[in-house]
């Protein structure tokens, strides 16, 4: 059932990479994923880099969607994100949505 809910915590400064198997053929230009502080915000805080591959497919997958995000651009706290399939200038379908919580690391500030 779409959209799939995917929440996660990440330490500020870590890169997020998500590999999403999709059962339809799709190209990166028809996908958009971003992060907003609040779901109702007009401006997004960060945008995922989106790539699509046909390598390493499993089961009935026709595309592997690869999402990457650098968390250095985000302040600590809770954010909302989603991945939408677009057709031209229109959003068609939300594939994944969720929350990202950016937390402070402990050992990543030096020895």
Backbone bond lengths (Angstrom), bond angles and torsions (degrees), N, CA, C in turn:
res aa  C-N    CA-C-N  psi(-1)  N-CA   C-N-CA  omega(-1)  CA-C   N-CA-C  phi
1 X - - - 1.440 - - 1.531 108.99 -
2 X 1.303 117.84 130.42 1.464 122.46 179.45 1.521 110.20 -100.38
3 X 1.304 119.24 148.11 1.463 125.18 -3.60 1.529 112.22 -80.68
4 X 1.308 114.46 152.40 1.455 121.76 175.04 1.533 107.51 -78.71
5 X 1.331 116.99 137.35 1.463 122.04 177.78 1.524 108.92 -90.49
6 X 1.349 117.18 128.45 1.466 120.51 178.70 1.527 108.50 -142.52
7 X 1.330 116.17 106.73 1.460 123.03 177.76 1.517 109.42 -106.95
8 X 1.325 116.91 147.21 1.459 118.72 175.66 1.515 111.52 -156.52
9 X 1.338 114.98 158.41 1.456 124.00 173.87 1.510 107.96 -106.46
10 X 1.326 116.16 144.64 1.456 120.58 178.53 1.524 108.75 -145.22
11 X 1.321 115.70 145.50 1.458 121.07 176.52 1.526 108.42 -81.06
12 X 1.342 116.04 132.47 1.464 121.17 -179.76 1.521 109.79 -51.87
13 X 1.304 116.40 131.99 1.459 122.34 -179.80 1.515 113.29 102.37
14 X 1.322 117.11 -19.53 1.460 120.30 176.72 1.522 109.92 -77.12
15 X 1.304 115.77 147.95 1.459 120.72 173.93 1.525 108.46 -89.82
16 X 1.313 115.93 137.57 1.460 121.65 175.91 1.518 107.96 -98.17
17 X 1.318 117.00 130.49 1.462 121.94 172.35 1.517 108.21 -131.02
18 X 1.322 115.55 123.97 1.461 121.72 177.86 1.521 108.87 -119.91
19 X 1.319 116.58 131.52 1.462 122.50 174.81 1.519 107.30 -109.35
20 X 1.327 115.78 118.19 1.455 121.43 -173.72 1.522 109.44 -118.15
21 X 1.323 116.90 118.90 1.452 120.69 174.71 1.516 109.65 -78.44
22 X 1.345 116.58 134.89 1.465 121.24 -178.17 1.519 108.81 -130.97
23 X 1.325 116.32 136.93 1.462 120.87 -172.97 1.526 114.05 -85.91
24 X 1.333 117.78 7.79 1.460 122.18 175.04 1.520 109.06 -122.69
25 X 1.320 116.75 154.14 1.461 120.92 173.42 1.523 107.64 -74.71
26 X 1.313 116.21 132.35 1.462 121.63 -176.83 1.523 108.36 -148.02
27 X 1.349 117.32 155.04 1.466 120.43 174.52 1.526 109.22 -118.13
28 X 1.319 117.12 160.21 1.465 121.74 -173.69 1.525 112.87 -63.81
29 X 1.326 118.31 -27.77 1.459 121.02 -179.68 1.526 112.44 -68.30
30 X 1.324 117.66 -19.24 1.462 120.85 -179.72 1.529 112.59 -97.81
31 X 1.343 117.07 12.57 1.457 122.05 180.00 1.519 110.24 -123.84
32 X 1.322 116.36 145.33 1.461 121.27 176.26 1.511 108.29 -145.82
33 X 1.332 116.16 130.77 1.465 121.98 178.48 1.522 108.40 -135.20
34 X 1.325 115.66 130.36 1.465 118.99 179.86 1.517 110.59 -143.51
35 X 1.348 114.14 172.92 1.458 123.44 -178.45 1.526 107.64 -121.98
36 X 1.312 115.95 132.12 1.464 121.60 175.91 1.532 108.66 -126.60
37 X 1.321 116.82 149.44 1.464 120.72 177.99 1.524 110.26 -66.37
38 X 1.326 116.38 -43.20 1.463 122.20 177.25 1.524 108.04 -129.88
39 X 1.326 118.54 144.81 1.468 120.71 -177.63 1.525 113.77 -56.29
40 X 1.328 117.75 -26.93 1.463 121.05 -177.13 1.532 113.77 -88.40
41 X 1.348 118.19 -4.67 1.473 121.21 -179.77 1.523 111.15 -62.74
42 X 1.324 116.58 139.72 1.459 121.63 175.27 1.535 110.69 -77.05
43 X 1.318 116.56 -43.38 1.462 121.86 -177.55 1.524 110.15 -89.13
44 X 1.322 116.05 138.59 1.457 118.31 175.42 1.518 110.44 -92.60
45 X 1.329 116.05 152.70 1.466 123.32 -178.59 1.525 111.96 -85.02
46 X 1.313 116.49 -31.87 1.468 121.55 -179.66 1.522 108.36 -157.82
47 X 1.310 114.54 157.02 1.458 121.33 179.65 1.518 108.56 -123.30
48 X 1.317 116.90 135.27 1.460 121.43 174.27 1.526 109.26 -72.29
49 X 1.322 117.52 142.38 1.462 121.51 166.02 1.523 105.84 -78.16
50 X 1.330 116.06 134.27 1.460 121.05 -176.05 1.520 109.96 -119.67
51 X 1.317 116.56 128.85 1.462 122.70 173.91 1.528 107.39 -132.17
52 X 1.325 115.30 156.99 1.460 120.68 177.88 1.521 108.36 -129.82
53 X 1.324 115.59 137.79 1.457 121.36 179.92 1.526 109.42 -131.98
54 X 1.331 116.01 154.73 1.451 121.58 171.95 1.532 110.53 -108.96
55 X 1.312 116.78 12.50 1.463 121.76 178.74 1.526 110.10 -94.42
56 X 1.308 116.37 146.29 1.457 121.98 176.19 1.517 113.95 69.08
57 X 1.317 117.39 27.63 1.458 120.72 179.62 1.519 110.92 -70.70
58 X 1.327 115.84 146.65 1.461 121.48 -179.55 1.523 109.86 -124.53
59 X 1.317 116.90 146.75 1.459 121.46 175.24 1.518 112.54 55.27
60 X 1.326 116.97 -125.55 1.464 121.74 -177.93 1.530 113.29 -95.85
61 X 1.336 117.82 16.86 1.469 121.08 178.17 1.524 111.12 -66.35
62 X 1.315 116.06 139.32 1.470 121.86 173.04 1.520 111.59 -112.27
63 X 1.345 116.42 -14.84 1.468 121.85 179.19 1.521 109.40 -145.60
64 X 1.316 115.63 147.96 1.462 122.16 171.42 1.534 105.97 -115.80
65 X 1.331 116.01 113.95 1.463 122.11 179.57 1.523 107.80 -91.13
66 X 1.338 116.36 127.55 1.465 121.94 -178.82 1.524 108.12 -114.83
67 X 1.336 115.89 116.22 1.456 122.51 -179.96 1.513 108.87 -109.47
68 X 1.342 117.83 131.55 1.462 121.13 175.97 1.525 109.15 -131.11
69 X 1.330 114.92 145.55 1.459 121.68 -178.63 1.517 109.18 -146.66
70 X 1.330 116.50 132.60 1.455 122.96 174.10 1.524 107.80 -91.29
71 X 1.315 118.31 116.18 1.467 121.39 -176.53 1.526 113.34 -79.82
72 X 1.330 118.63 -3.27 1.471 120.34 177.55 1.516 112.34 -62.32
73 X 1.325 117.95 -23.75 1.467 121.34 -178.41 1.530 112.57 -81.74
74 X 1.326 117.87 -7.02 1.460 122.01 -176.76 1.520 111.58 -108.26
75 X 1.334 116.40 140.92 1.462 121.46 173.30 1.527 109.13 -77.06
76 X 1.330 116.05 167.91 1.455 120.47 176.30 1.520 109.40 -63.49
77 X 1.315 116.12 146.46 1.456 119.85 176.32 1.507 112.71 135.34
78 X 1.335 114.41 -170.61 1.465 122.21 -176.93 1.527 109.91 -100.50
79 X 1.336 114.94 138.61 1.464 123.03 179.57 1.526 108.73 -134.85
80 X 1.317 114.62 165.88 1.461 121.88 176.80 1.517 108.60 -118.65
81 X 1.333 116.21 144.91 1.461 120.10 -179.33 1.520 109.22 -142.59
82 X 1.323 114.81 159.34 1.455 120.16 171.86 1.521 110.79 -157.30
83 X 1.312 114.64 165.83 1.461 123.37 177.12 1.522 106.59 -123.95
84 X 1.343 115.73 120.62 1.458 121.41 -179.66 1.517 111.00 -115.55
85 X 1.323 114.55 144.16 1.457 123.21 169.41 1.525 106.50 -90.03
86 X 1.331 116.72 130.31 1.465 122.75 -177.87 1.518 110.24 -117.30
87 X 1.322 114.68 153.80 1.461 122.59 170.24 1.518 106.47 -128.03
88 X 1.325 116.10 105.72 1.467 119.94 -174.65 1.511 109.90 64.25
89 X 1.333 116.29 -119.96 1.468 121.74 -178.91 1.527 112.86 -100.94
90 X 1.338 117.46 12.08 1.464 121.38 -177.41 1.521 112.20 -116.86
91 X 1.350 116.65 130.60 1.471 118.79 171.73 1.523 109.47 -71.45
92 X 1.333 116.28 134.79 1.459 121.92 -176.39 1.526 111.82 -103.81
93 X 1.327 116.55 -48.13 1.461 119.92 -172.85 1.523 110.36 -153.71
94 X 1.323 116.31 136.27 1.464 121.84 172.69 1.528 107.38 -85.62
95 X 1.331 116.57 120.27 1.462 121.05 -179.22 1.526 112.49 -89.92
96 X 1.344 116.02 -40.78 1.463 121.36 -177.84 1.522 107.77 -143.16
97 X 1.338 116.56 143.96 1.457 120.76 172.74 1.514 108.07 -143.89
98 X 1.327 115.88 159.36 1.451 118.16 178.39 1.504 113.10 175.12
99 X 1.315 113.77 -167.73 1.457 122.10 179.65 1.519 109.36 -119.81
100 X 1.323 114.93 145.86 1.470 122.36 173.42 1.517 106.46 -120.78
101 X 1.321 117.09 128.68 1.454 120.88 173.31 1.523 108.05 -111.35
102 X 1.331 115.78 119.47 1.466 122.22 178.31 1.526 107.02 -93.54
103 X 1.339 116.24 120.79 1.458 121.69 -178.11 1.524 110.19 -118.29
104 X 1.317 114.54 163.85 1.459 120.63 178.84 1.520 109.60 -84.85
105 X 1.337 116.20 138.64 1.448 120.91 176.37 1.520 111.67 -81.56
106 X 1.301 116.51 166.02 1.467 121.85 179.44 1.526 109.99 -105.76
107 X 1.319 117.78 -57.14 1.461 121.86 -174.30 1.519 113.55 -89.63
108 X 1.322 118.24 -0.96 1.472 120.38 -176.39 1.523 112.36 -87.71
109 X 1.334 118.80 6.06 1.461 121.01 -179.06 1.523 113.07 -100.49
110 X 1.292 117.10 10.96 1.454 120.12 176.12 1.508 112.92 117.62
111 X 1.346 112.99 162.50 1.473 120.48 -179.89 1.498 109.39 -95.91
